[in-house]
Amino acid sequence: MSALSYTEAVGVGLLQGVTELFPVSSLGHSILLPALLGGHWARDLNVAADNSPYLSVLVGLHLATAAALVVYFRRDWARVVGGLISSVRNRRIETPAEKLAWLLVVGTIPVGIVGLALEHFLRTVMGRPVPVAIFLTLNGLVLYITERLRQGGGGRHRAGHEPAPGDEHLEADELSDRRLAQLTFRHAALIGAAQILALFPGISRSGSTISAGILRGLGHEDAARFAFLLATPVIGAAALLKMPELFGPAGNGIHGQLLAGSVAAFAAGYVAVAFLTKYFETRSLTPFAVYCTLAGLGGLAYLTVA
């Protein structure tokens, strides 16, 4: 009998696709929600259980979310890949696309190194409902503090939302990429390093990087775009590393469920990123901060009292 039903796979896929991009922690929700539901959901969807395929399934679903990001930001990625190739070929960085490409490379290095060393330990040892509820609460507090600092001038606001002379013909995504290219490599490394916090279940990858970007002077829209671009290679690479496990003993009997969950994760991820890129043009992190704080405290109270 399979350890993962189709209903569970599709439900987890939809949940993962949305919460990976919303600043609310996909892994935190994927651990906490089954525990709160109880029954077979808590039994089948437990990353800390011995020989459980659930963690591998969750990371495998990330590949679908990464694919959704690539499809949505295909114009950006075409420029980034072209910029990377031309900069290597010419051995210099001249254009905004070339600069952005190397900013993404630099921003990916810190979490890549730490993730390889500590990901499994943190996600299995800390991947229990009570610690997750605590980290989700902390995630909400980080988002709230970020907005307070930004409103109080703690984040250095960067000018540049007005097009420079000669840029009037550019599309909004090209203008955003040009603003991002004004970041220094040090700032890219610091923003990228914020993804390390997401190794703790309950801390959001997108929330951490968006917060770091805002505190380095980016507007909400540009901070979110940079966070989504940074997340793509990281979650894609992590998923690819887990795929051999899913085609081995850990994946026995769940290949169909994984496919169904991946389709759901792709669709949910695409809708989520389309919504969030529009949302952050005019809105802030505050609603997500309130939600994470209340959900974390509510989950903690339920788990410790029950």
Rosetta blueprint (number, residue, H / E / L):
1 M L
2 S L
3 A L
4 L L
5 S L
6 Y H
7 T H
8 E H
9 A H
10 V H
11 G H
12 V H
13 G H
14 L H
15 L H
16 Q H
17 G H
18 V H
19 T H
20 E L
21 L L
22 F L
23 P L
24 V L
25 S L
26 S H
27 L H
28 G H
29 H H
30 S H
31 I H
32 L H
33 L H
34 P H
35 A H
36 L H
37 L H
38 G L
39 G H
40 H H
41 W H
42 A H
43 R H
44 D H
45 L L
46 N L
47 V L
48 A L
49 A L
50 D L
51 N L
52 S L
53 P L
54 Y H
55 L H
56 S H
57 V H
58 L H
59 V H
60 G H
61 L H
62 H H
63 L H
64 A H
65 T H
66 A H
67 A H
68 A H
69 L H
70 V H
71 V H
72 Y H
73 F L
74 R H
75 R H
76 D H
77 W H
78 A H
79 R H
80 V H
81 V H
82 G H
83 G H
84 L H
85 I H
86 S H
87 S H
88 V H
89 R H
90 N H
91 R L
92 R L
93 I L
94 E L
95 T L
96 P H
97 A H
98 E H
99 K H
100 L H
101 A H
102 W H
103 L H
104 L H
105 V H
106 V H
107 G H
108 T H
109 I H
110 P H
111 V H
112 G H
113 I H
114 V H
115 G H
116 L H
117 A H
118 L H
119 E H
120 H H
121 F H
122 L H
123 R H
124 T H
125 V H
126 M L
127 G L
128 R L
129 P H
130 V H
131 P H
132 V H
133 A H
134 I H
135 F H
136 L H
137 T H
138 L H
139 N H
140 G H
141 L H
142 V H
143 L H
144 Y H
145 I H
146 T H
147 E H
148 R H
149 L H
150 R H
151 Q H
152 G L
153 G L
154 G L
155 G L
156 R L
157 H L
158 R L
159 A L
160 G L
161 H L
162 E L
163 P L
164 A L
165 P L
166 G L
167 D L
168 E L
169 H L
170 L L
171 E L
172 A H
173 D H
174 E H
175 L H
176 S H
177 D H
178 R H
179 R H
180 L H
181 A L
182 Q L
183 L L
184 T L
185 F H
186 R H
187 H H
188 A H
189 A H
190 L H
191 I H
192 G H
193 A H
194 A H
195 Q H
196 I H
197 L H
198 A H
199 L H
200 F L
201 P L
202 G L
203 I L
204 S L
205 R H
206 S H
207 G H
208 S H
209 T H
210 I H
211 S H
212 A H
213 G H
214 I H
215 L H
216 R L
217 G L
218 L L
219 G L
220 H H
221 E H
222 D H
223 A H
224 A H
225 R H
226 F H
227 A H
228 F H
229 L H
230 L H
231 A H
232 T H
233 P H
234 V H
235 I H
236 G H
237 A H
238 A H
239 A H
240 L H
241 L H
242 K H
243 M H
244 P H
245 E H
246 L H
247 F L
248 G L
249 P H
250 A H
251 G H
252 N L
253 G L
254 I L
255 H H
256 G H
257 Q H
258 L H
259 L H
260 A H
261 G H
262 S H
263 V H
264 A H
265 A H
266 F H
267 A H
268 A H
269 G H
270 Y H
271 V H
272 A H
273 V H
274 A H
275 F H
276 L H
277 T H
278 K H
279 Y H
280 F L
281 E L
282 T L
283 R L
284 S L
285 L L
286 T H
287 P H
288 F H
289 A H
290 V H
291 Y H
292 C H
293 T H
294 L H
295 A H
296 G H
297 L H
298 G H
299 G H
300 L H
301 A H
302 Y H
303 L H
304 T H
305 V H
306 A L
